[in-house]
Structures are given as structure tokens and as C-alpha cells.
């Protein structure tokens, strides 16, 4: 009987320990069981980052756009959830065809070329990242690191810009 009680207590302690170990952040897990991904910031943190970027943006905007009437250079890009979900599916499939396992997305800042005397606006685009598939059937995990751009993979661009383009967070 003493061993049985010890077993039950051990199982209960183990279950509690596993629950605490597997729960990243009590605030992040809501009633539906969603867990917040790494890197979540609160709105206040987003405002801090946006304000810190103001000096860099004003240097770029003032030197290139000379008080333009179109609202200046882009500060943000927007994609629909459907477009991002479709892109992730597309990129995972293409990564597999290219011999890679996709592990994430990298966001790059870019700029459209100057055309017809107008300065090209800043844009942001996604590129899939991953690891080369090196073996099949291995039971040992590969510790290659991750997050390298997948050569030849298509990116996602053409997000909508802010209203006006130079608008700060939040819009």
C-alpha cells in the first residue's frame, strides 16, 4: 500500500512538472490551447520600436523624397492572412522540391528601382529558410542549425503599404 501511494504521488508530481515544463507562458496560452510564438511583443513594445526607427526613417525620407506629396517612403507592408498561409504552403512545397526542409521565413527590406524620375519606395519581402535534406531514414537528429535562405526559392512581395505610406504604428 505504501508503494502504491508513492507511485500515485510520483505520477502527480511528474504530471505537474511536465505541465509547467511544456507551458511557455501562462498569458500566452488561451482557453483554446494556442501558445504564443517566441518573439511576441506587446503594443507598447511595438510603439517603442516604431519610435526608435523615426530618426532612421526621417533621414531616408527627407534625403530622398524632399517633402513629397505622396506621403513619403513606406514604413510598413500588409499581407492578408490568406496570402501568408498560402505562401507558407507554397514555400514548404517548393522547399521540398529543391531538397530542403523549410524551418522559417526571413523578412528583408528592399526598394523598388527608381523609374520615370520617381524614387522607388521601400518594400519588405519574405524568403523561406531551411536546411538541406542530407539523409533519409536516419533516426539520429541533425544539428545543423537553421535559418539559411533556401537558394532558388520564391519570395513573397507586393504587400500593401501604410495609409499614408509613411504612417507610424499603429495605423
FENHU-V317492 format. One line per field, one symbol per residue. ss: DSSP state (~ for helix, > for strand, _ for the rest). phi: phi as a letter, one per 40 degrees, with the letter a starting at -180 (. if undefined). psi: psi as a letter, one per 30 degrees, with the letter a starting at -180 (. if undefined). A space follows every 50 residues. Layout:
ss->???
phi->???
psi->???
This chain:
ss->_~~~~~~~~~~~~~~~~~~~~~____________________~~~~~~~~ ~~~~~~~~~~~~~~~___________>>__~~~~~~~~~~~~~~~~~__> >>>>>>>>>>>___>__>___>>>>>>>>>>>_______________>>_ _____>___>>__________
phi->.cccccccccccccccccccccccacccccccgcbcccgcbcdccccccc cccdcccccccccbbffcccggccbabbbcdcccccccccccccdcccgb bcbibbbbcaacccbfgbccccbbacbcbibccbabgcccccbcgagcdc cgccbbbgccccbcdcccccb
psi->eeeeeeeeeeeeeeeeeeeeefjekeeejaffgkkklkgklleeeeeeee effeeeeeeeeefefhhlfggalkfllkkleeeeeeeeeeeeeeeeefgl jkfakkkkkakklkkhgkkklklklkkklakkjflkgkfklkifaagkkj kfkklkahlllljlegklkl.
